[in-house]
Amino acid sequence: MDEQRSTVAIPVGDAQLPADLMLPAQPVGVVLFAHGSGSSRHSPRNVAVARALNGRGLGTVLVDLLTPTEDEVDARTAELRFDIGLLASRLAGIVDWLAVQRPAGDVPIGLFGASTGAAAALVAASSRADRVGAVVSRGGRPDLAEEALAQVRTPTLLLVGGLDEEVITLNERALAELGEVGELRVIPGATHLFEEPGTLEQVADQAGTWFTTHLSR
């Protein structure tokens, strides 16, 4: 499969956000990743999932939602990584950029969020229901999306490790708010970061099926 790799700066408001794009020759959709607190677009787990999605014909966009300057501040204070409003507005801006610039062509857009990035993805999905066709959360904190949860109209898959008991509880509460658009699946034997053998592969497989199902036209 011919693939196009590129690193671009995506303009969102006053920020220029670095992003790694991987586009199969004829993508069936494109998935924008929102990493978790204290992570970056180089997160090995998200990179691994992105490569699995590429294998299914999905384009992927791995992006840093904070500028280098903001990242330096966050490294000291850890406050911006929990600023869900800021992260969600940046994601929504990137969704708009993907829809207008169409680097992957005129294809549906999905969001994949990990940890706090899942909350940002759901808030962005609630404000871009016309442009976001599917959401997947990995070990996410969808509860942090708060009142936006009830506004989500996008098919949303919540994936949680079976040993991540506190996060399972938080996802169950979020599922109640999401209603019929949400689905919660527990990966047996996995902790929060899905470091156990085979567990991240299960995440990638289930995410791939969810996106190809809901982003297909």
Disulfide bonds with the S-S distance in Angstrom:
none
